[in-house]
């Protein structure tokens, strides 16, 4: 009854499957079918079929890919949300966003670029890295020729 007037976020409706608690540091790759809640530190890469929630105490140094992503802590990495991204007033994101829907609270620190496309056109991290691996060769510039003037007396 006490919180009946509170607005619940989509992450609150999801069943949390994995919790990285305060004081815990995970390095590597995390893949989950259910919701993941981060309260500690994660370095590496995270993929989730459902929702990734970064709590205020959470710090992430990784690329994130999930249906929904809610950031209330700090993220240093690129974010790929297939459905939506929400950055709350305490959130901080240093990285690029790719998502069809984005909600950023007033006063949030966000440094990067944001690409918003319909879900059918949202490219994942894997397809972007494949596109980035296409190499274009640009010929090297020729060194500038030295022009010397000889004085005549």
DOLO-636914 format. One record per residue (C-alpha): residue number from 1; residue in three letters; y negated, x negated, z. Coordinates in Angstrom, 3 decimals, decimal comma. Layout:
// DOLO-636914
<NUM "ALA" <Y X Z>>
...
***
This chain:
// DOLO-636914
<1 "UNK" <0,000 0,000 0,000>>
<2 "UNK" <-2,451 -2,792 0,800>>
<3 "UNK" <-2,599 -4,175 -2,716>>
<4 "UNK" <-2,315 -0,876 -4,595>>
<5 "UNK" <-5,852 -1,378 -5,937>>
<6 "UNK" <-5,149 -4,890 -7,165>>
<7 "UNK" <-4,702 -5,570 -10,830>>
<8 "UNK" <-1,361 -7,253 -11,459>>
<9 "UNK" <-1,075 -9,961 -14,079>>
<10 "UNK" <1,782 -9,843 -16,603>>
<11 "UNK" <3,333 -12,793 -14,757>>
<12 "UNK" <3,650 -10,678 -11,605>>
<13 "UNK" <5,808 -8,182 -13,500>>
<14 "UNK" <8,204 -10,869 -14,726>>
<15 "UNK" <11,090 -12,145 -12,684>>
<16 "UNK" <10,478 -15,753 -11,669>>
<17 "UNK" <13,586 -17,793 -12,428>>
<18 "UNK" <12,367 -21,335 -11,745>>
<19 "UNK" <9,848 -22,656 -9,217>>
<20 "UNK" <8,572 -26,232 -9,066>>
<21 "UNK" <7,192 -26,227 -5,531>>
<22 "UNK" <4,293 -28,113 -3,973>>
<23 "UNK" <5,172 -31,721 -3,311>>
<24 "UNK" <7,689 -31,755 -6,184>>
<25 "UNK" <7,224 -33,948 -9,276>>
<26 "UNK" <9,364 -33,231 -12,327>>
<27 "UNK" <9,354 -35,635 -15,278>>
<28 "UNK" <11,081 -34,742 -18,537>>
<29 "UNK" <11,775 -31,576 -20,488>>
<30 "UNK" <12,048 -28,104 -18,969>>
<31 "UNK" <13,555 -25,224 -20,965>>
<32 "UNK" <13,940 -21,762 -19,484>>
<33 "UNK" <14,749 -18,243 -20,640>>
<34 "UNK" <12,989 -16,699 -17,622>>
<35 "UNK" <9,595 -17,131 -15,992>>
<36 "UNK" <8,694 -20,561 -14,612>>
<37 "UNK" <6,142 -21,004 -11,812>>
<38 "UNK" <4,589 -24,428 -11,266>>
<39 "UNK" <3,101 -25,253 -7,856>>
<40 "UNK" <3,744 -29,026 -8,003>>
<41 "UNK" <3,457 -31,665 -10,753>>
<42 "UNK" <5,233 -31,571 -14,129>>
<43 "UNK" <5,082 -34,347 -16,736>>
<44 "UNK" <6,785 -34,100 -20,116>>
<45 "UNK" <7,341 -30,897 -22,105>>
<46 "UNK" <7,971 -27,257 -21,172>>
<47 "UNK" <9,479 -24,460 -23,282>>
<48 "UNK" <10,013 -20,967 -21,943>>
<49 "UNK" <11,131 -17,733 -23,617>>
<50 "UNK" <9,174 -15,681 -21,075>>
<51 "UNK" <6,150 -16,784 -19,002>>
<52 "UNK" <4,853 -20,068 -17,606>>
<53 "UNK" <2,583 -19,675 -14,579>>
<54 "UNK" <0,607 -22,682 -13,334>>
<55 "UNK" <-0,530 -21,942 -9,773>>
<56 "UNK" <-3,803 -23,342 -8,326>>
<57 "UNK" <-1,869 -26,222 -6,761>>
<58 "UNK" <-0,007 -26,951 -9,997>>
<59 "UNK" <-0,784 -29,905 -12,234>>
<60 "UNK" <0,850 -30,254 -15,641>>
<61 "UNK" <0,724 -33,241 -17,965>>
<62 "UNK" <2,767 -31,730 -20,771>>
<63 "UNK" <2,709 -29,544 -23,848>>
<64 "UNK" <3,543 -25,940 -22,978>>
<65 "UNK" <5,254 -23,382 -25,201>>
<66 "UNK" <6,020 -19,844 -24,030>>
<67 "UNK" <5,536 -16,170 -24,812>>
<68 "UNK" <2,842 -15,954 -22,130>>
<69 "UNK" <1,042 -18,684 -20,236>>
<70 "UNK" <-1,168 -18,195 -17,186>>
<71 "UNK" <-3,152 -21,215 -15,982>>
<72 "UNK" <-4,726 -21,244 -12,529>>
<73 "UNK" <-4,189 -24,966 -11,930>>
<74 "UNK" <-4,738 -28,005 -14,163>>
<75 "UNK" <-3,098 -28,624 -17,548>>
<76 "UNK" <-3,471 -31,757 -19,663>>
<77 "UNK" <-1,631 -31,016 -22,882>>
<78 "UNK" <-1,489 -28,593 -25,782>>
<79 "UNK" <-0,675 -24,932 -25,166>>
<80 "UNK" <1,321 -22,732 -27,577>>
<81 "UNK" <1,495 -19,091 -26,468>>
<82 "UNK" <3,406 -16,730 -28,765>>
<83 "UNK" <1,876 -13,625 -27,159>>
<84 "UNK" <-1,101 -14,543 -24,930>>
<85 "UNK" <-2,805 -17,226 -22,867>>
<86 "UNK" <-4,811 -16,523 -19,724>>
<87 "UNK" <-6,919 -19,130 -17,924>>
<88 "UNK" <-8,111 -17,838 -14,562>>
<89 "UNK" <-11,351 -18,869 -12,855>>
<90 "UNK" <-9,646 -21,764 -11,023>>
<91 "UNK" <-7,893 -23,011 -14,179>>
<92 "UNK" <-8,608 -26,185 -16,121>>
<93 "UNK" <-7,252 -27,007 -19,596>>
<94 "UNK" <-7,691 -30,297 -21,413>>
<95 "UNK" <-5,841 -29,727 -24,679>>
<96 "UNK" <-5,640 -27,512 -27,736>>
<97 "UNK" <-4,742 -23,818 -27,696>>
<98 "UNK" <-2,667 -21,955 -30,272>>
<99 "UNK" <-2,259 -18,269 -29,390>>
<100 "UNK" <-2,859 -14,816 -30,885>>
<101 "UNK" <-4,647 -13,580 -27,726>>
<102 "UNK" <-6,702 -15,663 -25,295>>
<103 "UNK" <-8,428 -14,735 -22,036>>
<104 "UNK" <-10,628 -17,369 -20,406>>
<105 "UNK" <-12,491 -16,600 -17,183>>
<106 "UNK" <-16,147 -17,486 -16,824>>
<107 "UNK" <-16,790 -21,037 -15,623>>
<108 "UNK" <-13,392 -22,436 -16,665>>
<109 "UNK" <-13,228 -26,059 -17,810>>
<110 "UNK" <-11,652 -26,049 -21,284>>
<111 "UNK" <-11,841 -29,089 -23,520>>
<112 "UNK" <-10,057 -28,842 -26,870>>
<113 "UNK" <-9,854 -26,568 -29,861>>
<114 "UNK" <-8,621 -23,013 -29,987>>
<115 "UNK" <-6,711 -21,514 -32,911>>
<116 "UNK" <-6,107 -17,767 -32,789>>
<117 "UNK" <-3,733 -16,265 -35,354>>
<118 "UNK" <-1,495 -13,198 -35,438>>
<119 "UNK" <1,871 -13,820 -33,743>>
<120 "UNK" <3,620 -14,020 -37,113>>
<121 "UNK" <1,349 -16,903 -38,116>>
<122 "UNK" <1,330 -18,780 -34,820>>
<123 "UNK" <2,977 -22,114 -35,445>>
<124 "UNK" <4,982 -23,681 -32,666>>
<125 "UNK" <4,674 -27,227 -31,449>>
<126 "UNK" <7,727 -28,211 -33,520>>
<127 "UNK" <6,322 -26,869 -36,792>>
<128 "UNK" <2,944 -28,453 -36,053>>
<129 "UNK" <4,541 -31,823 -35,339>>
<130 "UNK" <6,475 -31,538 -38,621>>
<131 "UNK" <3,225 -30,802 -40,435>>
<132 "UNK" <1,548 -33,686 -38,641>>
<133 "UNK" <4,313 -36,054 -39,722>>
<134 "UNK" <3,412 -35,568 -43,375>>
<135 "UNK" <1,846 -38,843 -44,374>>
<136 "UNK" <-1,006 -39,194 -46,814>>
<137 "UNK" <-1,740 -42,674 -48,051>>
<138 "UNK" <-5,379 -43,539 -48,415>>
<139 "UNK" <-6,112 -46,756 -50,295>>
<140 "UNK" <-7,809 -49,401 -48,220>>
<141 "UNK" <-11,451 -50,019 -48,951>>
<142 "UNK" <-12,261 -53,193 -50,824>>
<143 "UNK" <-14,320 -55,697 -48,899>>
<144 "UNK" <-17,977 -55,651 -49,779>>
<145 "UNK" <-18,980 -58,380 -52,199>>
<146 "UNK" <-21,407 -60,935 -50,880>>
<147 "UNK" <-24,531 -61,294 -52,970>>
<148 "UNK" <-26,296 -64,570 -52,567>>
<149 "UNK" <-29,739 -65,348 -53,811>>
<150 "UNK" <-30,540 -68,849 -54,796>>
<151 "UNK" <-34,108 -69,860 -54,611>>
<152 "UNK" <-35,619 -71,583 -57,642>>
<153 "UNK" <-38,260 -74,200 -57,160>>
***
